[in-house]
Amino acid sequence: MDDLPELGFYGLAGHSATPRDLLAEVAEGERLGLGSVFLSERFTTKEAAALSGAAAAASERIGIATAATNHNTRHPLLTATFATTLHRLSGGRFALGLGRGFDMLFDVMGLPRVTTAQLEDVIGVLRRLWRGEAVAGHDGPAGNFPYLSQDPSFDEDIPIILTAMGDRTLEFAGRVADAVVLHTFFTDETLAKAVATVRRGALEAGRDPDSVRVWSVLATVGDHLDEELRLRKLVGRLATYLQGYGDLLVRVNGWDPAVLERFRADDLVAGHPGAFDVIGTPGDLRHVAGLLPDEWLAASATGTPEQCAARVLDQFAAGADGVILHGATPAELAPVLDAYRRVRPDGLADRPRNPGRSR
């Protein structure tokens, strides 16, 4: 079975109380030919370094990326060591994915909010450490570090991925990152605009715009799944995003903010004690489905495996270099992958296994 380096999946998509499931998911994803596994982080049972190590140990070919962890939760020397360890453990298949995270969560944790200046500063520190340099007397947005060093013999080429949604972050990612992971429920128009914004940021920084690999994230919820599972993976996931950062998602997609206000004002939504994709009942999810326009839910891959495969092709047509099939396990994606192989465009087989590399 041919590998598909242009496709990825999220390990333990959403919430998981059984992180050991990742071992089977990665093995199955590799067997099915998926190119990369992306690992999000939640402060419960989804710590990114541990999951990345498990993914590397359970695989031989598949690319591995954090998408994303937050630099402010670890000392930069620890982050550098985490990435170097995974780089060597995986035989060069690992990419370090960073993101902004959530301001309100960092406020209650007592951590500084993540800024663009901090990200640029810490990326510079990490790359210097990976080149074997010592960082002495550093005083910048990411912190004050009298002396940092890993090993002067190091010359590690570890890609950095940034997750991005808004225009300023997309442009910034084009300037400094090796790859970009976008967000679920982007319309095709928003995806095309995001890709163009990343390319513009790279060009303005004097970089080859095609040197930044851009991954779209496509919620893939086929009809071969049962109704409750489809509701949780599609309606529940979108509703959870709207709970957390709906204003940003609505703004980048050009959706009607009045619909978001009505969603938030709904009695069930306003009083819901947690994330819909985790604790929402089937009744809750059916109710929420009535609050969300079909247009919003259509920013996904649904229907038959063939229809889902066609939506993957739409992502490439909009400019994406790779597509993360989000919200489903590799086993759940198998019918879609079969259909995709029948319509797969030429010229994708030589994409790098490491999801942070463009060539």
HELIX and SHEET records of a PDB file:
HELIX    1   1 ASP A   21  LEU A   32  1                                  12    
HELIX    2   2 ALA A   48  ALA A   57  1                                  10    
HELIX    3   3 HIS A   71  THR A   73  5                                   3    
HELIX    4   4 PRO A   76  LEU A   89  1                                  14    
HELIX    5   5 ASP A  103  MET A  109  1                                   7    
HELIX    6   6 THR A  116  TRP A  130  1                                  15    
HELIX    7   7 ASP A  167  VAL A  176  1                                  10    
HELIX    8   8 ASP A  188  GLU A  204  1                                  17    
HELIX    9   9 PRO A  209  SER A  211  5                                   3    
HELIX   10  10 GLU A  227  ARG A  230  1                                   4    
HELIX   11  11 LEU A  231  GLY A  236  3                                   6    
HELIX   12  12 ARG A  237  ASN A  253  1                                  17    
HELIX   13  13 PRO A  257  ALA A  265  1                                   9    
HELIX   14  14 ASP A  267  ALA A  270  1                                   4    
HELIX   15  15 PHE A  276  ILE A  279  1                                   4    
HELIX   16  16 PRO A  282  ALA A  289  1                                   8    
HELIX   17  17 ASP A  294  LEU A  297  1                                   4    
HELIX   18  18 PRO A  305  ALA A  317  1                                  13    
HELIX   19  19 PRO A  330  VAL A  343  1                                  14    
SHEET    1   A 9 ALA A 301  GLY A 303  0                                        
SHEET    2   A 9 ARG A 213  GLY A 222  1                                        
SHEET    3   A 9 ALA A 179  VAL A 181  1                                        
SHEET    4   A 9 ILE A 160  THR A 163  1                                        
SHEET    5   A 9 PHE A  94  LEU A  98  1                                        
SHEET    6   A 9 GLY A  63  THR A  66  1                                        
SHEET    7   A 9 LEU A  34  LEU A  39  1                                        
SHEET    8   A 9 LEU A   4  TYR A  10  1                                        
SHEET    9   A 9 GLY A 322  HIS A 326  1                                        
SHEET    1   B 2 VAL A 135  GLY A 140  0                                        
SHEET    2   B 2 GLY A 143  LEU A 148 -1                                        
END                                                                             
